[in-house]
Amino acid sequence: MCVYKYEYVLNLLNYHLNSIDLEERNIIMGMMRKHSRAVGAMVIIQITCTGMTLFSKSAISRGMKPSIFVAYRQAFATLALAPFALYIDRKNQPPLTFKMLCKICVVSLCGVNLSLNLFYAGLNYVSATFVTAVTNTIPAMVFVIAICLRLERLGIRKSEGKAKVVGCILSLLGAMVFTFYKGPVLYPTTTHEEAMQKSHLSVKTPAYSKEDWIRGSVLILGANLTWSLWLIMQAPLMKQYPAKLRLVTLQCTICCLMSTLWGAFEERDLSSWKLGWDINLLSVAYCGIVVTGISYWLQAWVVDNKGPVFASMFSPLALILTAFFSTLFFKETLHCGGVLGAVLLVMGLYGFLWGKKKETKDMAASEPIKSNNQTKDTRVELDTISCTSAEIEVVPEAQRRCCI
């Protein structure tokens, strides 16, 4: 009798162990599939952002005014986002008071409108590779501004604080090297002239003079600075108006109206506003519909599931793709200074992200743990939801300007 009971207990234990192993295997496979989808989504985002820079460069180089480009881009973005904003945020409709509308207008003017116009104005004087590389300085700029406004702690005595400071310094050095130092030519592009003439994206871009390069660098850095200010202003605005998608749609609409007024004042020739079946129409439609629509959803999903650091780690991929296609389509010569500056920018970005990730882990570990398991589980769940919401508010737009 005892033998039968012993065998029954062993069989019961084996059954539970097998079921636990099967459940663990299912969990692991689910996590692997989720990770693969997140990696694929980030690759798609970086490819999309590379296309945005190349298409924009092509349209601006062909003579399209930056204000006209921004107006059409934001018009397409508004048309693409408005149906989803009305449907998804139909149950979350905070009152849009006159005071709130004024705040949205100010944020749109200082951030989206000014940043995009400076961005596309500078794109006419510098290479697409430089623009993509210098965009990696935005996290460091946000950190410096937050320190000045006392929204962020420096913590220079800790390793994470030192990593963030070193990352900011490397990003600044990389931008300066990219701007003021070219060095020897690594990859001449004169042999691709015949292939460029057959390409729809090919543009005979003139050689950039030193004055034009410095002017374009100042404009691009100014665009990154205003975009960083927009990110900081965006966080409290989203707390007052939690309908995120509707808020983004409103800002796209306001930016479209502002750019239209500025473009009408700057360029009164109606022929400049005409869009034919050419690269200009393709560029504004691509940037407004494909980039704004797809990147917004994919990046929000990745940040929600994998966190902001994971999403930021893929930014150098867009730099590599842009450098490759720029040499192919725009005859951009690859110099040693550009490679050195890009390496410093990427090192600064990863150093800053490492420090930020370690700081987040240390803050989470320092929270008091309650003895009641139910209370502890509830608190961890609420903290996770709160942290994820805060990350979604800022990080998707911080990674790439393509989201708005």
Order of alpha helices (4+ residues) and beta strands (2+ residues): alpha-alpha-alpha-alpha-alpha-alpha-alpha-beta-alpha-alpha-alpha-alpha-alpha-alpha-alpha-beta-alpha-alpha
